[in-house]
Amino acid sequence: MIYAKMWTVVRPQVGIPLFIAGVAVASFSVHLALTMNTTWVKDFLNGSASKVAVAAAPAAAPAAEPAAKK
């Protein structure tokens, strides 16, 4: 373990919940920033997306003949 000596300063009963809480806060802030700074996310989550992107089907590739075994 790279940071083994860290646990001599910070007890795992304190450090692990703080780490998990930090990850949760960071994740929440990223998702909040996405919903506050974009228009399409709000529309998508409300079910009123105005445009639907349709991907064109790729053209069928000609079937290649299998290579002859020697």
Z-matrix of the N, CA and C atoms (Angstrom, degrees):
N
C 1 1.453
C 2 1.522 1 108.54
N 3 1.296 2 116.92 1 130.06
C 4 1.453 3 121.23 2 -174.09
C 5 1.530 4 111.07 3 -69.76
N 6 1.304 5 117.52 4 -43.75
C 7 1.464 6 121.66 5 -174.61
C 8 1.529 7 111.32 6 -104.53
N 9 1.313 8 117.24 7 45.29
C 10 1.465 9 120.89 8 -177.14
C 11 1.526 10 111.31 9 -65.15
N 12 1.330 11 116.99 10 -35.59
C 13 1.465 12 119.64 11 -177.90
C 14 1.530 13 112.55 12 -73.01
N 15 1.334 14 117.02 13 -14.63
C 16 1.466 15 119.46 14 178.78
C 17 1.524 16 110.63 15 -61.53
N 18 1.340 17 116.58 16 -34.75
C 19 1.446 18 120.17 17 -176.47
C 20 1.524 19 112.51 18 -73.99
N 21 1.340 20 118.62 19 -6.71
C 22 1.464 21 120.16 20 171.79
C 23 1.523 22 110.29 21 -80.95
N 24 1.330 23 116.72 22 -18.57
C 25 1.463 24 121.46 23 179.22
C 26 1.527 25 110.50 24 -99.75
N 27 1.341 26 116.28 25 -43.11
C 28 1.459 27 121.95 26 -178.24
C 29 1.527 28 107.68 27 -116.00
N 30 1.315 29 116.20 28 124.54
C 31 1.461 30 120.03 29 179.45
C 32 1.526 31 109.94 30 -69.76
N 33 1.342 32 118.27 31 142.68
C 34 1.465 33 120.14 32 179.60
C 35 1.523 34 112.99 33 -60.54
N 36 1.323 35 117.93 34 -28.94
C 37 1.458 36 120.41 35 178.85
C 38 1.525 37 111.57 36 -66.16
N 39 1.318 38 116.83 37 -20.13
C 40 1.461 39 121.79 38 178.56
C 41 1.524 40 110.46 39 -102.82
N 42 1.327 41 116.89 40 -43.46
C 43 1.460 42 121.60 41 -173.45
C 44 1.512 43 114.20 42 -68.46
N 45 1.328 44 117.26 43 -42.38
C 46 1.464 45 119.88 44 -177.85
C 47 1.524 46 111.79 45 -66.53
N 48 1.337 47 120.37 46 -47.53
C 49 1.470 48 118.19 47 175.79
C 50 1.531 49 113.59 48 -62.37
N 51 1.330 50 117.56 49 -33.83
C 52 1.470 51 119.45 50 176.62
C 53 1.522 52 110.85 51 -65.89
N 54 1.326 53 116.94 52 -40.83
C 55 1.461 54 120.78 53 178.24
C 56 1.526 55 110.86 54 -63.30
N 57 1.321 56 117.04 55 -46.21
C 58 1.469 57 120.99 56 179.81
C 59 1.528 58 110.49 57 -64.00
N 60 1.326 59 117.10 58 -40.18
C 61 1.466 60 120.56 59 177.54
C 62 1.521 61 110.76 60 -64.66
N 63 1.315 62 117.32 61 -38.34
C 64 1.466 63 120.65 62 177.88
C 65 1.518 64 112.00 63 -63.87
N 66 1.325 65 116.67 64 -41.21
C 67 1.465 66 120.53 65 177.18
C 68 1.527 67 110.48 66 -64.70
N 69 1.324 68 116.70 67 -40.75
C 70 1.464 69 120.36 68 179.64
C 71 1.531 70 111.35 69 -64.79
N 72 1.319 71 117.02 70 -42.29
C 73 1.474 72 120.86 71 179.26
C 74 1.522 73 110.46 72 -65.35
N 75 1.327 74 117.06 73 -41.59
C 76 1.468 75 120.21 74 179.17
C 77 1.526 76 110.64 75 -64.12
N 78 1.321 77 117.35 76 -43.35
C 79 1.456 78 121.12 77 179.36
C 80 1.527 79 110.99 78 -63.71
N 81 1.315 80 116.49 79 -43.83
C 82 1.464 81 120.08 80 179.01
C 83 1.522 82 110.94 81 -62.77
N 84 1.331 83 117.49 82 -40.96
C 85 1.466 84 119.75 83 -178.43
C 86 1.525 85 111.19 84 -67.54
N 87 1.330 86 117.97 85 -36.17
C 88 1.464 87 119.97 86 177.39
C 89 1.525 88 110.41 87 -65.86
N 90 1.328 89 116.66 88 -44.75
C 91 1.461 90 119.35 89 179.54
C 92 1.528 91 111.79 90 -66.60
N 93 1.296 92 117.27 91 -37.13
C 94 1.461 93 120.61 92 176.83
C 95 1.520 94 110.59 93 -64.74
N 96 1.327 95 117.30 94 -42.15
C 97 1.460 96 120.62 95 178.43
C 98 1.525 97 110.94 96 -63.13
N 99 1.328 98 117.59 97 -37.88
C 100 1.462 99 119.85 98 177.68
C 101 1.519 100 111.71 99 -64.29
N 102 1.315 101 117.03 100 -44.15
C 103 1.457 102 118.78 101 -177.76
C 104 1.526 103 112.39 102 -73.27
N 105 1.313 104 117.92 103 -28.79
C 106 1.462 105 120.27 104 -178.47
C 107 1.531 106 112.66 105 -83.12
N 108 1.334 107 118.28 106 -26.32
C 109 1.459 108 120.71 107 -172.15
C 110 1.515 109 114.78 108 -109.15
N 111 1.319 110 117.91 109 2.86
C 112 1.459 111 120.11 110 176.27
C 113 1.523 112 108.84 111 -125.89
N 114 1.308 113 115.31 112 154.62
C 115 1.460 114 118.95 113 179.27
C 116 1.516 115 111.49 114 -96.10
N 117 1.332 116 117.21 115 -31.43
C 118 1.458 117 119.18 116 -174.56
C 119 1.523 118 112.19 117 -72.86
N 120 1.335 119 118.98 118 -28.96
C 121 1.459 120 120.15 119 -179.61
C 122 1.528 121 109.84 120 -67.10
N 123 1.313 122 116.77 121 -43.51
C 124 1.469 123 120.04 122 178.68
C 125 1.526 124 110.72 123 -61.37
N 126 1.335 125 116.52 124 -44.25
C 127 1.457 126 120.25 125 179.17
C 128 1.526 127 111.05 126 -64.49
N 129 1.323 128 116.34 127 -40.73
C 130 1.459 129 119.87 128 -179.61
C 131 1.526 130 111.11 129 -65.20
N 132 1.319 131 117.08 130 -44.28
C 133 1.456 132 120.10 131 -178.58
C 134 1.521 133 112.21 132 -69.74
N 135 1.324 134 117.74 133 -27.57
C 136 1.457 135 121.10 134 177.42
C 137 1.521 136 112.46 135 -85.61
N 138 1.319 137 117.64 136 -6.77
C 139 1.457 138 121.15 137 178.22
C 140 1.500 139 114.20 138 80.75
N 141 1.318 140 117.45 139 16.62
C 142 1.459 141 119.38 140 -178.83
C 143 1.521 142 111.26 141 -120.06
N 144 1.295 143 116.13 142 46.32
C 145 1.458 144 119.53 143 176.76
C 146 1.518 145 108.78 144 -67.27
N 147 1.320 146 116.73 145 130.35
C 148 1.458 147 120.07 146 -173.95
C 149 1.519 148 112.85 147 -80.21
N 150 1.316 149 118.27 148 -32.51
C 151 1.456 150 120.87 149 -177.66
C 152 1.524 151 109.38 150 -119.14
N 153 1.306 152 114.13 151 144.52
C 154 1.458 153 120.33 152 175.38
C 155 1.511 154 107.22 153 -116.02
N 156 1.300 155 116.40 154 120.44
C 157 1.459 156 120.49 155 178.93
C 158 1.517 157 109.20 156 -81.08
N 159 1.312 158 115.54 157 125.95
C 160 1.455 159 120.25 158 179.51
C 161 1.517 160 107.30 159 -116.03
N 162 1.312 161 115.38 160 123.13
C 163 1.455 162 120.05 161 178.74
C 164 1.517 163 109.19 162 -84.91
N 165 1.310 164 115.80 163 134.19
C 166 1.461 165 119.98 164 178.42
C 167 1.521 166 109.21 165 -73.03
N 168 1.301 167 115.41 166 142.56
C 169 1.463 168 119.90 167 178.61
C 170 1.521 169 108.73 168 -69.65
N 171 1.321 170 117.62 169 136.05
C 172 1.464 171 119.03 170 179.63
C 173 1.529 172 110.63 171 -68.69
N 174 1.312 173 114.73 172 148.92
C 175 1.460 174 119.60 173 179.75
C 176 1.522 175 108.80 174 -66.54
N 177 1.311 176 115.05 175 142.78
C 178 1.458 177 119.46 176 -179.51
C 179 1.521 178 109.74 177 -68.41
N 180 1.306 179 115.72 178 127.86
C 181 1.461 180 120.57 179 179.25
C 182 1.526 181 108.88 180 -80.42
N 183 1.317 182 117.24 181 143.39
C 184 1.472 183 118.61 182 178.58
C 185 1.524 184 109.45 183 -64.98
N 186 1.302 185 115.24 184 141.14
C 187 1.457 186 120.10 185 -178.85
C 188 1.517 187 109.66 186 -70.00
N 189 1.296 188 116.37 187 126.36
C 190 1.457 189 121.21 188 178.81
C 191 1.520 190 109.40 189 -85.02
N 192 1.304 191 115.22 190 142.13
C 193 1.463 192 119.19 191 179.02
C 194 1.517 193 108.34 192 -76.31
N 195 1.323 194 117.32 193 140.38
C 196 1.468 195 119.54 194 -180.00
C 197 1.538 196 109.69 195 -66.58
N 198 1.313 197 114.64 196 145.14
C 199 1.463 198 120.55 197 -179.53
C 200 1.511 199 109.25 198 -68.16
N 201 1.305 200 115.92 199 142.06
C 202 1.472 201 120.93 200 -179.92
C 203 1.520 202 109.12 201 -72.21
N 204 1.318 203 115.23 202 135.72
C 205 1.462 204 119.85 203 177.75
C 206 1.525 205 109.29 204 -83.71
N 207 1.303 206 114.63 205 140.02
C 208 1.469 207 118.98 206 178.37
C 209 1.496 208 110.73 207 -111.44
